[in-house]
Amino acid sequence: MRATVLYDNAVATLTAWQATSDEADLARKRTLELLTAGPAAMTRAHRPGHVTASTLIVDDQRRVLLCLHGRLGMWMQLGGHCEPTDETLTSAALREATEESGIPGLRLDPDPIDVDIHAVRCGAAPGEPATESLHYDVRFLAVCPPGAIESISEESTALAWFTPDALPSPLAAGVTQQLAPAFARL
């Protein structure tokens, strides 16, 4: 039942979303095409590709919180796979951002800021061997409460705050395309 609820929410969200760029609109349309496979496209078991949710966290100083992904070795926004308990893309994005940042009370904007499609190696289930797949990543913005302190999770090697003009390296592809639509909403 929840898989259908999450699937229906993803279709509704992406159908109604006004893309923030031509590239994001193309990715939105491709993601809607993927979703014609049904609720399975929301799960990592769908090997051709699956929908993921991520969050760009910003603070009151207009800095972004990025994680150094432990397996990929690149700096990126926080996020990941949708889980069976997720009922909406926003709940998946908020859950991932909270788990990976350790910051309670994030204020998530329910309107996506970007959609990006990228190749990854991931297992069909946690602990399974990784194979090539595509992530159709729906990206959101979250504002960090004043004075919050981040706490690293086991998925990351590091967490750090960066200003948009001093981003770290190596930076995952697609991180910078989120900055303009995110800061336009603040």
C-alpha positions in Angstrom: 0.0 0.0 0.0 2.7 2.5 1.0 4.7 1.8 -2.2 1.6 2.8 -4.2 1.1 6.0 -2.0 4.8 7.0 -2.6 4.5 6.2 -6.3 1.3 8.2 -6.7 3.0 11.1 -4.8 6.1 11.0 -7.0 3.9 11.1 -10.2 1.8 13.9 -8.9 4.8 15.9 -7.6 6.7 15.6 -10.9 3.7 16.2 -13.1 2.9 19.5 -11.3 6.4 20.7 -10.8 7.6 23.7 -12.7 11.2 22.9 -13.5 14.0 25.3 -12.5 16.0 24.8 -15.8 15.7 23.1 -19.2 18.0 20.3 -18.0 15.8 19.7 -14.9 12.7 19.7 -17.1 14.2 17.0 -19.4 15.2 15.0 -16.3 11.6 15.5 -14.9 10.1 14.1 -18.2 12.6 11.2 -18.2 11.7 10.4 -14.6 8.0 10.4 -15.4 8.8 8.0 -18.3 10.6 5.7 -15.8 7.6 5.8 -13.5 5.5 4.2 -16.2 7.1 1.0 -14.9 4.8 1.4 -11.8 5.6 1.5 -8.0 8.7 -0.8 -8.5 10.5 2.2 -10.0 10.5 3.7 -6.6 12.7 0.9 -5.2 16.4 0.0 -5.6 15.3 -3.4 -6.8 14.3 -1.8 -10.1 17.8 -2.2 -11.7 17.4 -0.1 -14.9 16.9 2.9 -12.5 14.9 4.1 -9.6 13.8 7.4 -8.0 15.8 8.7 -5.1 15.4 11.8 -2.9 18.0 14.3 -1.7 18.3 17.6 0.1 20.5 20.6 -0.2 20.7 21.9 3.4 21.4 25.7 3.8 21.9 27.7 6.9 21.2 31.4 7.9 24.7 32.4 6.6 23.9 31.1 3.1 26.2 28.1 3.4 25.5 24.6 2.2 26.1 21.4 4.2 27.7 18.8 2.0 28.8 15.3 2.9 31.9 13.5 1.7 30.3 10.2 0.6 32.1 7.3 2.1 31.8 4.9 -0.9 31.9 7.5 -3.7 34.6 9.7 -2.3 32.9 12.9 -3.5 31.2 15.9 -1.8 27.5 16.0 -2.4 24.1 16.9 -0.9 22.5 14.5 1.5 20.0 11.9 0.3 19.4 8.4 -1.0 17.0 5.7 -1.6 13.3 5.8 -0.8 12.3 3.3 1.9 9.1 1.3 2.4 8.1 3.6 5.2 8.2 6.7 3.0 4.8 8.0 1.9 6.0 11.1 0.0 9.2 12.2 -1.8 9.4 15.0 0.8 9.3 12.6 3.7 12.0 10.5 2.0 14.2 13.6 1.5 13.6 14.9 5.0 14.3 11.4 6.5 17.6 11.1 4.6 18.7 14.6 5.4 18.0 14.2 9.1 19.7 10.8 9.3 22.8 11.9 7.4 23.2 15.3 9.0 22.0 14.5 12.5 20.2 17.9 12.5 16.6 17.8 13.9 14.1 20.4 12.9 15.1 20.9 9.3 12.5 23.0 7.4 12.0 21.3 4.0 10.5 23.2 1.1 8.0 20.7 -0.5 8.6 22.0 -4.0 11.7 20.3 -5.6 14.6 22.5 -6.7 16.1 20.1 -9.2 15.9 16.7 -10.8 19.1 15.0 -11.9 19.7 11.6 -13.5 23.1 10.0 -12.9 24.7 6.6 -13.1 25.7 4.9 -9.9 26.7 1.5 -8.6 24.3 0.3 -5.9 22.9 -3.0 -4.6 19.3 -4.1 -5.1 19.1 -4.3 -1.3 21.4 -3.2 1.5 24.4 -5.5 1.6 24.0 -6.9 -1.9 26.7 -6.5 -4.5 26.6 -3.2 -6.4 25.7 -3.1 -10.0 25.3 -0.2 -12.5 21.9 1.6 -12.2 20.5 5.1 -12.7 19.4 7.4 -9.9 16.5 9.7 -10.9 17.2 12.1 -8.0 14.5 14.5 -7.0 16.2 17.3 -5.0 14.8 19.5 -2.3 15.9 22.4 -0.2 16.0 22.4 3.6 16.8 25.3 5.9 18.7 24.5 9.0 17.5 25.8 12.3 19.8 28.5 13.9 22.5 27.0 16.1 22.1 23.5 14.9 25.1 21.2 15.0 25.6 18.5 12.4 26.6 15.0 13.3 28.2 12.6 10.8 26.5 9.4 9.9 28.2 6.1 9.0 27.4 6.7 5.3 29.8 9.7 5.1 33.5 10.3 5.7 32.9 14.0 6.6 30.3 16.7 6.8 31.1 20.4 6.3 29.6 23.8 5.5 30.7 25.6 2.4 29.9 29.0 0.8 28.8 28.7 -2.9 32.0 30.4 -4.0 34.3 28.0 -2.1 32.9 24.5 -2.8 35.1 21.5 -2.1 36.7 19.0 -4.5 36.0 16.4 -5.7 32.5 17.6 -6.1 29.8 15.3 -7.4 28.3 16.3 -10.8 25.0 18.1 -10.4 25.7 19.8 -7.0 26.2 23.3 -8.5 23.0 23.2 -10.6 21.0 23.2 -7.3 22.5 26.3 -5.9 20.7 29.0 -8.0 17.2 27.5 -7.5 17.9 26.9 -3.8 19.1 30.4 -3.1 16.3 32.0 -5.2 13.8 30.5 -2.6 15.5 32.0 0.5 
